[in-house]
């Protein structure tokens, strides 16, 4: 199973939205986590904004990245400037680090519902594309491995 960490500064707005969408789009085919370098409480507008699209994030928590020292992540998706350089080496050692291309994240902190709706749409599109692309790659790799395994068994029987 894939282990994906969404990492931001506060883990209070965009990171929580991305966590919710990734949970939704993976449909339990991956384990999604979110954390902050300086975690804060989840912004209430995030919960309301995600409710609009039918995703409940009300029980999500804003965790510190160090809470995940023992997890081997496949991907760490960073939201914000200069976050990758601040990831502890023990957490980042095996992960592919991907910078989430969303601008003006700080505007979410003003609490404007329209700003949240625009950000939600961008985050939703990115997460859907990312998960679809990555899961397809993994499923293709697994299928290739199964075929190779069957071919090896046939070859051994023939020998």
C-alpha positions as a LaTeX table, in Angstrom:
\begin{tabular}{lrrr}
\hline
Residue & $x$ (\AA) & $y$ (\AA) & $z$ (\AA) \\
\hline
Unk1 & 0.00 & 0.00 & 0.00 \\
Unk2 & 1.17 & 3.50 & $-0.81$ \\
Unk3 & 1.95 & 5.90 & 2.01 \\
Unk4 & 1.51 & 9.56 & 1.07 \\
Unk5 & 2.22 & 12.56 & 3.28 \\
Unk6 & 0.83 & 16.00 & 2.51 \\
Unk7 & 3.14 & 18.50 & 4.22 \\
Unk8 & 2.59 & 22.21 & 4.73 \\
Unk9 & 3.62 & 24.85 & 7.22 \\
Unk10 & 0.49 & 24.96 & 9.39 \\
Unk11 & $-1.50$ & 21.93 & 8.16 \\
Unk12 & $-4.57$ & 24.06 & 8.82 \\
Unk13 & $-5.93$ & 24.83 & 5.34 \\
Unk14 & $-4.66$ & 23.58 & 1.95 \\
Unk15 & $-2.91$ & 20.55 & 3.45 \\
Unk16 & $-6.13$ & 19.38 & 5.07 \\
Unk17 & $-8.06$ & 19.88 & 1.82 \\
Unk18 & $-5.45$ & 17.87 & $-0.09$ \\
Unk19 & $-5.55$ & 15.16 & 2.58 \\
Unk20 & $-9.34$ & 14.91 & 2.20 \\
Unk21 & $-9.25$ & 14.71 & $-1.58$ \\
Unk22 & $-6.42$ & 12.19 & $-1.62$ \\
Unk23 & $-8.32$ & 10.01 & 0.85 \\
Unk24 & $-11.37$ & 10.23 & $-1.38$ \\
Unk25 & $-9.61$ & 9.57 & $-4.69$ \\
Unk26 & $-7.48$ & 6.67 & $-3.45$ \\
Unk27 & $-10.58$ & 4.88 & $-2.17$ \\
Unk28 & $-8.54$ & 3.05 & 0.49 \\
Unk29 & $-5.82$ & 1.98 & $-1.99$ \\
Unk30 & $-3.32$ & 4.22 & $-0.18$ \\
Unk31 & $-2.76$ & 5.55 & 3.31 \\
Unk32 & $-2.86$ & 9.35 & 3.39 \\
Unk33 & $-1.36$ & 11.49 & 6.13 \\
Unk34 & $-1.01$ & 15.23 & 6.57 \\
Unk35 & 1.32 & 17.18 & 8.79 \\
Unk36 & 2.70 & 20.62 & 9.40 \\
Unk37 & 6.10 & 21.97 & 10.23 \\
Unk38 & 4.33 & 24.35 & 12.65 \\
Unk39 & 0.86 & 22.80 & 13.02 \\
Unk40 & $-2.19$ & 24.87 & 13.91 \\
Unk41 & $-5.85$ & 24.03 & 14.40 \\
Unk42 & $-7.78$ & 23.23 & 11.24 \\
Unk43 & $-9.48$ & 26.32 & 9.84 \\
Unk44 & $-13.26$ & 26.01 & 10.18 \\
Unk45 & $-13.71$ & 27.18 & 6.58 \\
Unk46 & $-11.81$ & 24.08 & 5.44 \\
Unk47 & $-14.40$ & 21.83 & 7.08 \\
Unk48 & $-17.27$ & 23.86 & 5.56 \\
Unk49 & $-15.64$ & 24.04 & 2.13 \\
Unk50 & $-15.02$ & 20.30 & 2.00 \\
Unk51 & $-18.58$ & 19.58 & 3.18 \\
Unk52 & $-19.79$ & 21.32 & 0.03 \\
Unk53 & $-18.25$ & 18.50 & $-2.05$ \\
Unk54 & $-19.31$ & 15.76 & 0.35 \\
Unk55 & $-15.96$ & 15.10 & 2.03 \\
Unk56 & $-15.97$ & 15.13 & 5.82 \\
Unk57 & $-12.68$ & 16.28 & 7.31 \\
Unk58 & $-14.13$ & 17.30 & 10.66 \\
Unk59 & $-12.30$ & 14.51 & 12.49 \\
Unk60 & $-8.91$ & 15.25 & 10.91 \\
Unk61 & $-6.15$ & 16.51 & 13.16 \\
Unk62 & $-3.28$ & 18.83 & 12.52 \\
Unk63 & $-0.17$ & 16.79 & 13.27 \\
Unk64 & 3.49 & 17.67 & 13.47 \\
Unk65 & 5.78 & 16.04 & 10.92 \\
Unk66 & 7.79 & 14.40 & 13.69 \\
Unk67 & 4.68 & 12.36 & 14.59 \\
Unk68 & 5.45 & 10.28 & 11.48 \\
Unk69 & 9.10 & 9.34 & 12.08 \\
Unk70 & 8.38 & 5.60 & 11.85 \\
Unk71 & 6.48 & 5.65 & 8.56 \\
Unk72 & 8.23 & 4.99 & 5.27 \\
Unk73 & 6.54 & 7.33 & 2.79 \\
Unk74 & 6.39 & 6.71 & $-0.93$ \\
Unk75 & 5.51 & 10.34 & $-1.63$ \\
Unk76 & 5.72 & 13.59 & 0.29 \\
Unk77 & 3.72 & 16.36 & $-1.34$ \\
Unk78 & 4.77 & 19.76 & $-0.10$ \\
Unk79 & 2.45 & 22.76 & $-0.08$ \\
Unk80 & 4.22 & 26.07 & 0.39 \\
Unk81 & 7.59 & 27.66 & $-0.19$ \\
Unk82 & 10.85 & 26.02 & 0.83 \\
Unk83 & 9.29 & 23.12 & 2.69 \\
Unk84 & 11.26 & 20.29 & 1.10 \\
Unk85 & 14.50 & 21.53 & 2.64 \\
Unk86 & 12.92 & 21.37 & 6.11 \\
Unk87 & 11.80 & 17.73 & 5.97 \\
Unk88 & 13.72 & 15.57 & 8.46 \\
Unk89 & 16.04 & 13.20 & 6.58 \\
Unk90 & 14.66 & 10.20 & 8.45 \\
Unk91 & 11.22 & 10.89 & 6.99 \\
Unk92 & 12.31 & 11.86 & 3.49 \\
Unk93 & 14.92 & 9.18 & 2.84 \\
Unk94 & 12.83 & 6.85 & 0.64 \\
Unk95 & 10.11 & 9.24 & $-0.50$ \\
Unk96 & 9.66 & 11.04 & $-3.78$ \\
Unk97 & 9.17 & 14.67 & $-2.85$ \\
Unk98 & 6.75 & 16.61 & $-5.02$ \\
Unk99 & 6.03 & 20.32 & $-4.77$ \\
Unk100 & 2.31 & 21.08 & $-4.99$ \\
Unk101 & 1.88 & 23.88 & $-7.53$ \\
Unk102 & $-0.59$ & 26.19 & $-5.79$ \\
Unk103 & 0.01 & 29.89 & $-5.33$ \\
Unk104 & $-1.27$ & 32.35 & $-2.73$ \\
Unk105 & $-1.94$ & 29.79 & $-0.02$ \\
Unk106 & $-1.57$ & 32.52 & 2.60 \\
Unk107 & $-4.80$ & 34.07 & 1.25 \\
Unk108 & $-6.72$ & 31.13 & 2.71 \\
Unk109 & $-6.00$ & 32.48 & 6.18 \\
Unk110 & $-8.23$ & 35.52 & 5.55 \\
Unk111 & $-11.27$ & 33.22 & 5.82 \\
Unk112 & $-12.94$ & 34.33 & 2.59 \\
Unk113 & $-15.34$ & 31.59 & 1.40 \\
Unk114 & $-14.76$ & 32.44 & $-2.27$ \\
Unk115 & $-11.00$ & 32.07 & $-1.80$ \\
Unk116 & $-11.57$ & 28.66 & $-0.19$ \\
Unk117 & $-13.83$ & 27.56 & $-3.05$ \\
Unk118 & $-11.23$ & 28.53 & $-5.67$ \\
Unk119 & $-8.43$ & 26.81 & $-3.75$ \\
Unk120 & $-10.60$ & 23.72 & $-3.23$ \\
Unk121 & $-11.18$ & 23.40 & $-6.98$ \\
Unk122 & $-7.45$ & 23.65 & $-7.73$ \\
Unk123 & $-6.55$ & 21.20 & $-4.99$ \\
Unk124 & $-9.27$ & 18.77 & $-6.09$ \\
Unk125 & $-8.07$ & 18.79 & $-9.72$ \\
Unk126 & $-4.44$ & 18.32 & $-8.71$ \\
Unk127 & $-5.16$ & 15.49 & $-6.26$ \\
Unk128 & $-7.41$ & 13.64 & $-8.69$ \\
Unk129 & $-4.80$ & 13.83 & $-11.45$ \\
Unk130 & $-1.94$ & 12.87 & $-9.15$ \\
Unk131 & $-3.69$ & 9.87 & $-7.63$ \\
Unk132 & $-5.03$ & 8.62 & $-10.96$ \\
Unk133 & $-1.60$ & 8.88 & $-12.56$ \\
Unk134 & 0.36 & 7.31 & $-9.70$ \\
Unk135 & $-2.06$ & 4.48 & $-8.99$ \\
Unk136 & $-2.14$ & 3.57 & $-12.67$ \\
Unk137 & 1.67 & 3.35 & $-12.70$ \\
Unk138 & 1.67 & 1.12 & $-9.63$ \\
Unk139 & $-1.12$ & $-1.12$ & $-10.90$ \\
Unk140 & 0.68 & $-1.48$ & $-14.24$ \\
Unk141 & 3.91 & $-2.40$ & $-12.46$ \\
Unk142 & 2.08 & $-5.01$ & $-10.35$ \\
Unk143 & 0.47 & $-6.48$ & $-13.48$ \\
Unk144 & 3.87 & $-6.72$ & $-15.19$ \\
Unk145 & 5.34 & $-8.44$ & $-12.13$ \\
Unk146 & 2.49 & $-10.99$ & $-12.11$ \\
Unk147 & 3.06 & $-11.78$ & $-15.78$ \\
Unk148 & 6.80 & $-12.18$ & $-15.23$ \\
Unk149 & 6.16 & $-14.44$ & $-12.25$ \\
Unk150 & 3.85 & $-16.66$ & $-14.32$ \\
Unk151 & 6.36 & $-16.80$ & $-17.15$ \\
Unk152 & 9.13 & $-17.79$ & $-14.74$ \\
Unk153 & 6.95 & $-20.58$ & $-13.32$ \\
Unk154 & 6.23 & $-21.88$ & $-16.82$ \\
Unk155 & 9.89 & $-21.74$ & $-17.71$ \\
Unk156 & 10.87 & $-23.69$ & $-14.58$ \\
Unk157 & 8.28 & $-26.37$ & $-15.36$ \\
Unk158 & 9.64 & $-26.69$ & $-18.90$ \\
Unk159 & 13.22 & $-27.07$ & $-17.65$ \\
\hline
\end{tabular}
